[in-house]
Amino acid sequence: MIPINLPIIGEEEIEAVVKVMRNGPLTSALGAGPMVTQFEKKFAEFAGVKHAVAVNTGTAALHSAVVAAGVKQGDEVILPSFTFVATAEAVVMAGGEPVFADIDPETYNLFPDEIEKNVTKKTRAIMPVDLYGFSVDSKPISEIAAEHDLAVVEDAAQAHGATYADKPAGVFADAACWSLYASKNITTGEGGVATTDNDEIAETLRLIRTHGEKAKYSSLMLGYNYRMSEIQAAIGLVQLGKLPTFVAKRRENAKRLTKLLAGSDRLKLPMESEERKHSWYLYTVRLKNSTGNERNKIVEELQKKGIGAVAYYVNPVHQMPYYREIFGERELPETEKAAGQVFSLPVHPGVTEAQVDYIGKTLLDLL
Ligand SMILES: Cc1ncc(COP(=O)(O)O)c(C=O)c1O
């Protein structure tokens, strides 16, 4: 099976881990040991901002950033339903209410007009998601946020390597949150990072990461244990150095696949422009005018032929039992339509040219 994603780990990562294990320290009680500190410095450079705060999952980064951006009990946060559930979890964990808004069918990202429509007196923040690794439309989102005095917390979990107006995705938000889960463009097994240019937000992120403590046994606010270990940071440092090569290979594979699939009038292919460069975390196509059943059948057939195609996300968050029960029914026509039509194909750096050709040909034959 050609998996949809694959961690690419070399001898350098293994050596970096062994070095930490031999010499220690393995972690730091206040959150930032020498490896974590080095990793944060490099990650902030990569993200084009002053601060990076490394944590133990992307979900922890999202939760901390939502709190640090000022979301409190009863505040509303506008976000897409067409995302991984962690985006919404972060809002609920902070005591906020997720307000799901519809997407732009061209990019699958939050549609700025739909954000505007959902702003109320209780809105405190917007959480756009760089879905599949394609940057959100940062300019209009920043304008809406400025007009209504809202914070922007960007879910950049899938966006390592994506750009908007020649800058890394996430730069225009008050905080951006990255995942380092094993499927992501770079990984530390489990891990996450929150990045920001705002000194106050960075300070709060660091407090939240380690029990609200600046000094031991003297909590200044409610915190958690969201610390990244030194072992994870050592892997992260090596992976970050490899990111440009990883993304270049993903782009090469994506281009080759696009060339092969361009002839099909049944598929809408993923877009990329000079203004918005993809991270190619997921190469997602849309089966035009199809019902969920037809899409599911294609995915099943691809899997039978050894291609790890997956539909992200078959259940939009607003339709999940927990969210429907607590936050009520909502109609999001573009989200619901996309959820029945999209599926992703493997383009990760471990996919060879011959495999890309096989994926393209197999899909065309099936169609
Ligand atoms: C869009 C999105 N948000 C949040 C997360 C959560 O990240 P993690 O799995 O590292 O907690 C992920 C990845 O799993 C994701 O894809």
The ligand as an ORCA input file, in Angstrom:
! r2SCAN-3c Opt
* xyz 0 1
  C      -6.140     20.810     10.807
  C      -5.575     20.161     12.035
  N      -5.723     20.774     13.222
  C      -5.228     20.251     14.346
  C      -4.544     19.065     14.351
  C      -4.104     18.493     15.664
  O      -2.752     18.269     15.744
  P      -2.193     17.095     16.711
  O      -2.622     15.804     16.109
  O      -0.718     17.302     16.643
  O      -2.742     17.330     18.048
  C      -4.335     18.403     13.140
  C      -3.557     17.149     13.017
  O      -3.742     16.107     13.476
  C      -4.875     18.955     11.948
  O      -4.721     18.330     10.778
*
